[in-house]
Amino acid sequence: MPQVCFEDVTAGMALPPLVKGPMSSSHIMRWSSAIENWHRIHYDKEYAVGHDKLPDIMVNGSWKQHVLVQLLTDWAGDGGWLWKCSFQFRGMNVPGETLSAWAKVTAVAGAGEFGLVELEIGLVNDAGTESTPGTATVVLPRRNGPAVPYPFDPAVLGAAAGARG
């Protein structure tokens, strides 16, 4: 995938969604196992429904976080940097749902050799219910400019903006 550059981005543009699912109990259990989250609401339906009064086993919050970050880092490419990401878990997701991570550019601003991209982000199910809304800031290189340094130091933006006057 070609590197997205700051000049390619405009306020109002939507990123291509990242679609996962339909989610199965196996998907949820594999994630729980990989991160060693053994809470029974992620694999024991009888417990989740009977004890915790949930509608089914639950998709892990950390998995939702991962999918949002994957959407943004895949889009930013090797030359970009996901600088900030904030979201809230406002709804539950269960097996059978197909989940789509989405993002929309809300603002762009140049900062020296780089560009800052502000985004609204979220995770929505196939019924259109938003479960994980948030915001993010991605730093992108300018066309023919250097890649965003690894590790990213936000002071680079301040120095660049100050040098430009």
N, C-alpha and C positions, 0 to 999 in steps of 0.2 A: 504494500500500500504506500503510495507517495506521501511524503511529509506534508502535513497541512501547515501552511504559513499564515502569519498574522494577516497578511494582505488578502487571504482567501476568505476571511471571516467577516460577516456583517451582523449587526444587531437584528434580531428577529429570525435568523436562520435556525433551522432545527438540525440536530445531528441525526444520522441514521440510527434507529433504535437497535438495541441489543435484545433479542428475543430468546427466552429460555422456557422450555417446557413442551408439552404439559408436564408439570412437576409430578413426580411419583413418590411414593413412600421410600423407594430405594434411593432416589436422588437425595432426599432429606436425610436418610440414615447414613449414606456415604459421607455427606458433609459433616454430620455430627461425629462420625467416627474419625474423620481426618483431623478435626480440630479438638477431638476428645471432649465433646460436650455430651455428656451422658444424661441430660435431663430427659425424663421419660416422655415429656410432651412432644418430643421429636421422633419417637419411634413406637410408643405404646399407645395405640388408639383408645383402648379401653380405659387406660389411666387418664389420658388427655380429656376424653369426653366425660367419663364418670366422676373422676376426682376433681379435675380443674374446670369442668363445665365448658370446655372448648368445643368448637364444632368438629374438630378432627385433629390429627397431629399437625404441628405447626412448622412452616418453613422457618429456618433459622434466621435471626436478625443479622448475624455475621455474614451469612450467605448473601442477603440482600445488599449489605454494605459492599461485599466483594463485587457483585454484578454492577453496581453503580460506578465503582472505581474502575472496573474493567472497561466499561463503556468510555469513560473519560480518558484513561491512559492509552487505550487503543486508538482513539481519535487523535490525541495529542502527538502520538508517534514517538519515535526514539529521540527526536530533537526537541520535543516539548516537555512540559512538566505540569503535573497536577499539583498545584500549590496548596489549595484549600478545598475542603469538602465538608459540608455539614448537612445533616438530614435528621428527620424524626421518624420513628416507627409509630405510625398512626393507625395502622390496620393490620389484620392478620391475613396470612396467605396459607392455603392448604393444598394437599394433593389434588391434581386434576386441573389446576389453574395453569395457564400459560402467562408468563410474566414478561413484561417489556420494560427495559430501562430506557429512559428518554432524556433528552436535554435540549434546551433552547437557549440561544445566545441572547442575553439581555443588554449587554454593553461591551464595548471594546475601547481600549485605550493604549496608545503607544507609550513605551517606556524605554527610550534609548534603542538598543539593538533588539529589543524584545517587544512583544505585545501582550497585554493582559486581556483575557476573555472572561467575562462574568456570565454565568449560566444558571438557569433554573433547571433542576434535575428531579427525577422521580422514578418510581417503579409502579406500574399500573398492571392490573390483571386483565384478562380477556373480556371481562364484563365492563371494563372501563373504570374500575374502582382504584383510586390512588391509595397506596398504602405507605409510601415512603418518600414524601416530598423533601426537597432540600435545595441547596445552592452550592456552587463551586466556582473556583477561579483557576483557570489554566493559563500558564505562561507559554507562549509560542514564539519560535524564532521568526525573524523577518526573512523574506525571500532573499537569498544570497547572503544571509547573515549567519552568524555562528549558532550552533545548537545551544539550547539553554544548558548552563553548566550542571554537571553532576558531581557532588550533590548540589542542589539548588540553594543559593544563598540570597534571601530577599534583599540584602543590602546592595546587591548588584543593581537592582531596580532603582533604589534610592540614589546611588552614585550616578547611574546613567541619566536619571531625570535631572539631578542637580547639575551635571556637566552640560546638559542641553540648555539650561537657563530657563 
